[in-house]
C-alpha cells in the first residue's frame, strides 16, 4: 500500500514506488515549483533509477535539475537553501525496511513541504494520473517516454551536477558555534560509526575525522545492502556494541539509511537509547545559549526535565519533522527534534541531521570531565521507554482514540497526534504511522515493567478495537 503523508510518499519498491510513479511525482512537483530543483538518493537498491526518473519528470515539465548524487536527506535540504533553488526531492524511505523506497519533497526554504503544500502536490499528482489514464491512445504522456535507462544525465540540457554537496553540508556543521572542534581534536575520542551501508557512509566518518576523532568504520560500504535493521534501535545495534568494546572506543554512533537520525552506544557497549540523542545534544546547546526547545509529543520526558533545569519553555508538536520545524521557527527555538534520534539545530539548518547530532555529542563528550557517554546519560533522570508497532489493517485514527480513552480513563488525554494519555510519572501514546502501514505505540515510565505494562494494555485495547470494527 502506497503511504502518503506529510513525510512524503513511501511504499514497496516492487510494484508501488516505480520509475513511472517517480517520474509522475517529479513532473507534478516541477509544475508547481518552477526553477532548478535538487535531486538526490540514499543508496537503496533501485534508488538511482528512481532518482533519474524524478529528474526526467522535472525536465519534461520544464524544470531544471541539480543532481546532488547519493547523499543524506539533510544534505539535499542544505543544497536547496545554499544554492537558492526552487525546491528539492530525495529518493528515500528513511528508516523503513530495505524493501521500501519513497520520495520526500523540500520547499525553496530547504525544509520539507508542510501539510498544505503536500496536499496540493498530491492533488496535482492525482489530476495528472487521471488525465494520463483517460488520454486517447496515441497521445504521448509520461508513461510513453523512454524508460529509466533513457532519462537525462548530467551534462545534458536541464541537468547539472553538484560536485561535493556533502562538503558544503559539513562546512555548516563545523562552523556552528555549538560545535567545539578544538576540544574534540584535543580529546581525540575513538568512535565507531555504523552507517548501515547507506548514505551516512559519505558523511559521518568524514565529519568525525575532520573534528579530530579516531574513527572505526562499520557498515560504511554504501549501496551494498543493509546488514542490520534500518532503524538505529537497540535490537539492531548488537554488532556496533561488540565493536565498541573490542576497539576500546569512547562511543558508537549509528544512523538510519538516509542519515537524519542518530543513536549512541556508550563506552561499555550499551545502547543508551535513541531518546538520549536529542537530550544530550540539547544540553550541549542550552549550556551555551538558552532559549525555547521543541519536541514532538512522543519524545521523552527528559526534554521537559531539561527545560525545567535551564528555565526555558518547551513546546510539543505532532509527529513529523516539518511540524517540529514550523513550531521552532514560530517560537525561535535554539534546538528541537524528535525522540527517534532526530536533532534539529537552526544554527546549522532546519532539518533532522545525524551529522549535527554527532558533532554536538562529540563536543559534549570532549567537554565532560570523564569523557564518557554513560556519564552524559547519567545527568538525566532515567525513564524506561518501550516502543512497539502493530500491523492492523483495519485500525483507524478515530478507533485508536476511542480505544485509548476507554482503556485509560483516569489519565490526561492529549489529542495532538493520535491519543496520548499522561500521568505525573508516566505516559502512553498510540497513533497511526505516517510512514509505514502500522500503529505505533510508545510508553514511558520510571520503571521498565510499568512501561511494558502500559504498552501491552494499549496494544490489547487498540487490537480489540480494530478487530471489532
ZAVO-379416 format. One record per residue (C-alpha): residue in three letters; z, x, y. Coordinates in steps of 0.02 Angstrom, whole numbers, padded with zeros to 5 digits, always signed. Each point is the difference from the previous one (the first is absolute). Example, Ala and Ser with C-alpha at 12.3 -4.5 7.8 and 13.67 -1.06 7.14 Angstrom:
2
ALA+00390+00615-00225/SER-00033+00069+00172/
// end
This chain:
469
UNK+00000+00000+00000/UNK-00052+00070+00169/UNK+00153+00006+00114/UNK-00026-00016+00188/UNK+00145+00021+00120/UNK+00054+00088+00158/UNK-00005+00158-00109/UNK-00188-00021-00024/UNK-00094-00033-00162/UNK+00050+00055-00175/UNK-00058-00036-00176/UNK-00057+00076-00161/UNK-00138+00129+00018/UNK-00086-00078-00151/UNK-00080-00160+00060/UNK+00100-00035+00158/UNK-00009+00142+00126/UNK-00184+00042-00025/UNK-00127+00095+00107/UNK-00078-00166+00049/UNK+00167-00063+00060/UNK+00036+00162+00094/UNK-00171-00009+00083/UNK+00030-00181+00051/UNK+00169+00040+00078/UNK-00069+00155+00086/UNK-00139-00102+00079/UNK+00116-00142+00054/UNK+00125+00124+00075/UNK-00137+00092+00096/UNK-00070-00164+00068/UNK+00172-00039+00072/UNK+00037+00180+00048/UNK-00152+00074+00090/UNK-00006+00188+00015/UNK+00047+00148-00110/UNK+00116-00032-00147/UNK+00097+00128-00102/UNK-00018-00018-00189/UNK+00102+00091-00133/UNK+00064-00017-00178/UNK+00153+00052-00102/UNK-00074+00084-00156/UNK+00008-00148-00122/UNK-00136-00010-00132/UNK-00150-00087+00077/UNK+00074+00016+00174/UNK-00137+00111+00071/UNK-00133-00125-00055/UNK+00097-00138+00086/UNK+00020+00108+00156/UNK-00188+00027+00006/UNK-00029-00186-00024/UNK+00115-00039+00147/UNK-00097+00126+00104/UNK-00164-00081-00051/UNK+00063-00171+00055/UNK+00055+00071+00167/UNK-00168+00083+00034/UNK-00097-00154-00055/UNK+00101-00102+00125/UNK-00048+00119+00141/UNK+00159+00104+00001/UNK+00026+00188-00015/UNK+00109+00091-00126/UNK+00117+00148+00017/UNK+00027+00056-00180/UNK+00174+00079-00011/UNK-00014+00033-00187/UNK+00139-00010-00130/UNK+00159-00013+00104/UNK+00167-00089+00008/UNK-00002-00174+00076/UNK+00099+00054+00155/UNK-00130+00135+00035/UNK-00131-00134+00027/UNK+00110-00084+00130/UNK+00026+00166+00087/UNK-00188+00032+00005/UNK-00034-00172+00074/UNK+00120+00026+00144/UNK-00035+00184+00029/UNK-00189-00024+00009/UNK+00010-00168+00090/UNK-00097-00091-00134/UNK-00030-00186-00015/UNK+00100-00011-00162/UNK+00022+00069-00174/UNK-00013-00045-00184/UNK+00086+00089-00144/UNK-00041-00033-00183/UNK+00169-00005-00085/UNK+00117-00107-00102/UNK+00149+00101+00062/UNK+00142-00015-00127/UNK-00092-00116-00121/UNK-00039+00063-00176/UNK-00154+00108-00028/UNK-00111-00144-00057/UNK+00011-00077+00174/UNK-00092+00039+00160/UNK-00013-00080+00169/UNK-00037+00010+00186/UNK+00113+00019+00151/UNK-00062-00024+00177/UNK+00055+00084+00163/UNK-00023-00065+00176/UNK-00055+00112+00143/UNK+00185+00037+00032/UNK+00010+00095-00166/UNK+00114-00130-00079/UNK-00037-00131-00133/UNK-00075-00165+00052/UNK+00132-00130+00038/UNK+00008-00170-00085/UNK-00118-00086+00123/UNK-00126+00142-00007/UNK+00004+00005-00191/UNK-00025-00189-00009/UNK-00151+00015+00115/UNK-00075+00136-00109/UNK+00026-00101-00158/UNK-00083-00152+00081/UNK-00149+00109+00049/UNK-00014+00069-00177/UNK+00007-00174-00075/UNK-00135-00061+00119/UNK-00112+00148-00041/UNK+00027-00024-00187/UNK-00041-00186+00015/UNK-00159+00035+00098/UNK-00048+00130-00128/UNK+00028-00121-00144/UNK-00109-00133+00082/UNK-00139+00114+00062/UNK-00173-00049-00066/UNK-00071+00112-00134/UNK-00099+00143+00071/UNK+00108+00011+00157/UNK+00079+00174-00001/UNK+00188+00014+00018/UNK+00137+00129-00033/UNK-00010-00029-00188/UNK-00186+00042+00003/UNK+00031+00169+00083/UNK-00002+00162-00101/UNK+00148+00031-00115/UNK+00145+00119+00040/UNK-00104+00152-00045/UNK-00119-00045+00143/UNK+00127-00028+00139/UNK-00003+00105+00159/UNK+00072+00175-00012/UNK+00060+00120+00133/UNK-00140+00072+00102/UNK-00106-00157+00002/UNK-00011-00124+00143/UNK+00163-00090+00033/UNK+00115+00113-00104/UNK+00089+00161+00050/UNK+00135+00104-00084/UNK+00170+00046+00070/UNK+00033+00173-00070/UNK+00191+00009-00002/UNK+00081-00169+00031/UNK+00154+00060-00095/UNK+00018+00149+00117/UNK+00001-00115+00151/UNK+00132-00107-00084/UNK+00109+00150-00042/UNK-00009+00064+00178/UNK+00079-00162+00061/UNK+00140+00010-00128/UNK+00039+00182+00039/UNK-00001-00035+00187/UNK+00132-00136-00013/UNK+00159+00036+00098/UNK+00099-00060-00151/UNK-00076+00127-00121/UNK+00097+00163+00007/UNK-00129+00122-00068/UNK+00097+00159+00050/UNK+00155-00061-00094/UNK-00102-00045-00154/UNK-00089+00167+00002/UNK+00166+00093+00016/UNK+00079-00097-00143/UNK-00157+00012-00107/UNK+00044-00143-00119/UNK-00085-00003-00170/UNK-00079-00171-00023/UNK-00095-00073-00147/UNK-00135-00127+00051/UNK-00068-00133-00118/UNK-00155-00082+00074/UNK-00053-00102-00154/UNK-00168+00093+00005/UNK-00053-00102+00150/UNK-00020+00009+00189/UNK+00170+00077+00033/UNK-00066+00157-00086/UNK-00101+00047+00154/UNK+00144-00018+00124/UNK+00176+00022-00069/UNK-00014+00176-00073/UNK-00095+00058+00155/UNK+00128-00077+00119/UNK+00150+00075-00089/UNK-00078+00173-00006/UNK-00040-00009+00186/UNK+00182-00046+00030/UNK+00052+00157-00094/UNK+00058-00076-00165/UNK-00026+00074-00171/UNK-00107-00129-00090/UNK-00015-00037-00185/UNK-00145-00118-00034/UNK+00007-00137-00132/UNK-00140-00126-00028/UNK-00105+00060+00147/UNK-00170-00001-00086/UNK-00075-00138+00107/UNK-00118-00117-00090/UNK+00050+00047-00177/UNK+00094-00161-00038/UNK+00180-00055+00023/UNK+00119+00093-00119/UNK+00143-00119+00039/UNK+00028-00174+00072/UNK-00073-00019+00173/UNK+00162-00050+00087/UNK+00120+00146+00035/UNK+00146-00093-00079/UNK+00138+00073-00107/UNK-00081-00043-00167/UNK-00158+00095+00048/UNK+00082+00162+00058/UNK+00064+00074-00162/UNK-00124+00146+00002/UNK+00040+00039+00182/UNK+00186-00001-00038/UNK-00024+00124-00143/UNK-00104+00118+00107/UNK+00125-00005+00144/UNK+00136+00059-00119/UNK-00111+00129-00088/UNK-00058+00074+00165/UNK+00175-00001+00077/UNK-00078-00096+00144/UNK+00084-00071+00155/UNK-00085-00169-00022/UNK-00145-00095-00076/UNK-00117-00109+00103/UNK-00112-00132-00079/UNK-00126-00116+00080/UNK-00106-00148-00052/UNK-00191+00016-00020/UNK-00045-00027+00183/UNK+00148+00102+00061/UNK+00081-00123+00118/UNK+00165-00002-00097/UNK+00119+00140-00048/UNK+00142+00010-00127/UNK+00124+00142-00018/UNK+00082+00087-00148/UNK+00157+00100+00039/UNK+00042+00179-00048/UNK+00076-00059-00165/UNK-00161-00087-00051/UNK+00069-00173+00040/UNK-00117-00125+00086/UNK+00107-00067+00143/UNK-00107-00157+00020/UNK-00140-00033+00122/UNK+00120-00102+00110/UNK+00077+00166+00056/UNK-00164+00065+00071/UNK+00002-00109+00155/UNK+00189+00014+00018/UNK+00002+00191-00001/UNK-00154+00013+00112/UNK+00077-00124+00121/UNK+00161+00100+00012/UNK-00101+00155+00046/UNK-00086-00095+00140/UNK+00154-00091+00065/UNK+00099+00161+00009/UNK-00130+00062+00124/UNK-00044-00161+00092/UNK+00085-00170-00009/UNK-00098-00160+00008/UNK-00041-00159-00096/UNK-00046+00009-00185/UNK-00105-00124-00098/UNK-00006-00037-00187/UNK-00061-00143-00107/UNK+00118-00125-00080/UNK-00008+00086-00170/UNK+00061+00167+00066/UNK+00174+00064-00043/UNK+00158-00043+00095/UNK+00013+00188+00030/UNK-00110-00030+00153/UNK+00126-00124+00071/UNK+00140+00125-00029/UNK-00102+00135+00087/UNK-00036-00112+00149/UNK+00185-00039+00016/UNK+00046+00184-00012/UNK-00119+00049+00140/UNK+00031-00160+00099/UNK-00184-00050+00005/UNK-00081-00169-00036/UNK-00087-00034-00165/UNK-00139-00127-00021/UNK-00059-00075-00165/UNK-00177-00061-00037/UNK-00111-00074-00133/UNK-00063+00119-00135/UNK-00163+00086+00047/UNK-00028+00156+00103/UNK-00084-00087+00146/UNK+00149-00119+00017/UNK+00118+00148+00018/UNK-00120+00089+00119/UNK-00018-00153+00112/UNK+00188-00017+00018/UNK+00019+00187+00031/UNK-00126-00011+00142/UNK+00087-00153+00070/UNK+00175+00077+00006/UNK-00048+00182+00030/UNK+00074+00061-00165/UNK+00026+00187-00027/UNK-00027-00020-00187/UNK-00032-00135-00128/UNK-00070-00034-00171/UNK+00029-00079-00168/UNK+00121+00033-00142/UNK-00141+00048-00119/UNK-00004+00176+00074/UNK-00109-00045+00149/UNK+00048+00088+00163/UNK-00081-00043+00167/UNK+00030+00122+00143/UNK-00082-00050+00166/UNK+00014+00181+00057/UNK-00137+00039-00128/UNK-00095-00164-00026/UNK+00034-00183-00036/UNK-00019-00001-00189/UNK+00098+00034-00159/UNK-00025+00182-00041/UNK+00067+00109-00141/UNK-00042+00158+00098/UNK+00107-00055+00146/UNK+00140-00049-00119/UNK-00010+00168-00089/UNK+00006+00098+00163/UNK+00151-00098+00063/UNK+00096+00019-00163/UNK-00042+00186-00010/UNK+00067+00014+00178/UNK+00158-00092-00048/UNK+00026+00112-00151/UNK-00022+00157+00103/UNK+00123-00057+00133/UNK+00134-00052-00126/UNK+00139+00123-00037/UNK-00025-00009-00189/UNK-00188-00028+00003/UNK+00019-00122-00145/UNK-00084-00169-00019/UNK+00154-00068-00088/UNK+00105+00038+00153/UNK-00124-00088+00116/UNK+00007-00152-00114/UNK+00191+00007-00009/UNK+00010-00032+00187/UNK-00046-00181-00034/UNK+00102-00138-00081/UNK-00075-00015-00174/UNK-00079-00164-00051/UNK-00081-00036-00167/UNK-00175-00071+00018/UNK-00091-00088-00141/UNK-00187-00038+00014/UNK-00095-00112-00120/UNK-00170-00082-00005/UNK-00054-00152-00101/UNK-00173-00060-00047/UNK+00014-00186+00030/UNK-00170-00077+00029/UNK+00073-00171+00044/UNK+00127+00063+00127/UNK-00016-00056+00181/UNK+00088+00050+00161/UNK+00076-00173+00017/UNK+00057+00001-00182/UNK+00083+00169+00021/UNK+00093-00056+00156/UNK+00064-00159-00082/UNK+00051+00092-00160/UNK+00096+00131+00098/UNK+00082-00131+00110/UNK+00065-00092-00153/UNK+00053+00156-00095/UNK+00099+00076+00144/UNK+00063-00145+00109/UNK+00148+00096+00068/UNK-00097+00143+00079/UNK-00085+00014+00170/UNK-00184-00047-00018/UNK-00131+00104+00091/UNK-00179-00067-00007/UNK-00081+00143+00095/UNK-00104+00042-00154/UNK+00025-00098-00160/UNK+00185-00033-00028/UNK+00139+00125+00032/UNK+00179-00050-00035/UNK+00135+00110+00079/UNK+00188+00021-00013/UNK+00108+00128+00091/UNK-00009+00123-00144/UNK-00166-00038-00088/UNK-00170-00087+00011/UNK-00143-00062-00108/UNK-00181-00023+00053/UNK-00147-00084-00090/UNK-00177-00016+00066/UNK-00183-00009-00050/UNK-00080+00172+00008/UNK-00144+00024+00121/UNK-00075+00142-00101/UNK+00019-00050-00184/UNK+00000-00166-00094/UNK+00188+00010-00022/UNK+00166-00064+00067/UNK+00111+00140+00065/UNK+00189-00012-00018/UNK+00115+00125+00086/UNK+00189+00001-00006/UNK+00125+00116+00084/UNK+00188+00010-00024/UNK+00139+00127+00003/UNK+00008+00000-00190/UNK-00150+00019-00114/UNK+00058-00135-00119/UNK+00013-00123+00145/UNK-00176+00042+00057/UNK-00065-00020-00178/UNK+00087-00167-00019/UNK-00072-00065+00164/UNK-00174+00055-00051/UNK+00012-00083-00171/UNK+00064-00162+00075/UNK-00142-00003+00125/UNK-00129+00040-00134/UNK+00066-00140-00109/UNK-00003-00126+00144/UNK-00175+00047+00058/UNK-00069+00002-00178/UNK+00073-00170-00042/UNK-00070-00073+00160/UNK-00174+00072-00032/UNK-00004-00057-00181/UNK+00058-00174+00049/UNK-00128-00018+00139/
// end
